[in-house]
């Protein structure tokens, strides 16, 4: 198992931890399947009224899809196979509130999770970046998810600058991606406290409010996401060339940024 789930029966708060610290919590196919199954199971668990999602090890919340995972793609520009599309709570019809607690790096495919959380709490040492363009990949799903939370210029800058720039927790707070900045190591505790308050309220009202908030932007988000497969299929470099760019960067700086989006 690559997920750890702990539920406090008294408060109704479940803490879900991506548990691949040696891979900077990059997501392989097994982890993607576990996430989808977990969110769907939470729909039937009345003992869970709010969820905190985080990453193990302190160095990273999540660094996207594991670069060692092969994801063959169809030749059609009208569709792609993306195992990360089903890793978020909303993709699995869960409307219980989810708070993301970020320590360390959050990049690339991490935005599939951050984009479907109600809000994000980060330690002051957290950083956010989107490496896709650096490696010849289109940032589509990630940029669209972040466009729901951040001003246009900030999303464009982060998406286009690739690995050359990392958004600090403080800047993420200033631009609306993060709702609270904590001392190092305190993000999970802060998220659990907030989740416990929310979980103490009548769950029908809470879930209805979550659904109402999401309905305010659902049409625009769905329309934008519909374009993503075509943009990725047409704009991505061939897998081999992506690998060359990634390997060159590894040689130049050493491995340490984990997994970065579709191969």
Secondary structure, 3 states (H helix, E strand, C coil): CCEEEEEECCCCEEEEEECCHHHCCCECHHHHHHHHHHHHHHCCCCCCCEEEEEECCCCEEECCECCCCCCCCCCCCCCCCCHHHHCCCHHHCCCCEEEEEECCEEECCHHHHHCCCCEEEEECCCEEECCHHHHCCCCCHHHHHHHCCCCHHHHHHHHHHHHHCCEEHHHHHHHCCCCEEECCCCHHHHHHHHHHHHHCCCHHHHHHHHHHHHHCCHHHHHHHHHHHHHHHHHHCCCHHHHHHHHHHHHHHHCCCCCCCCCC
